[in-house]
Amino acid sequence: MSNKPARNDALKDRLSRYREINITVTGRKSGRTISNPVWFVLDEDKLYLLPVKGSDTQWYKNALKNPMIRIDARGAEAEFQAVPITDANRVSSVVEKFRDKYGAGDVKKYYSKFDVAVLAQMR
């Protein structure tokens, strides 16, 4: 019996309780692993990420080159495939989810460009 579902349950539990996670991407030039704290929205089984500087965000550029990312929610970790969302309507939908979770004021304060979002799909 695999313990993968239990690990996913622990990750989901933490995602439902926390406001920030760490994502680890592979540098597109350096090849090194780079970790960043990010905000996220868990909507049913979908995990959305919103780069703070939109398509200019470094971790986003790295994820385009190497879409395998690791997510760590305080010790519960999993690998995900980063799927870019570039359709304006879908990006707006993700931005609204972030405003609902974090408040429109904080989203406006910390995010400067809303041209892309990321769907992190569990591997």
Summary of the structure (lengths in Angstrom):
residues: 123
radius of gyration: 14.0
end to end distance: 18.1
largest distance: 46.5
contacts: 346
relative contact order: 0.22
helix: 38%
strand: 36%
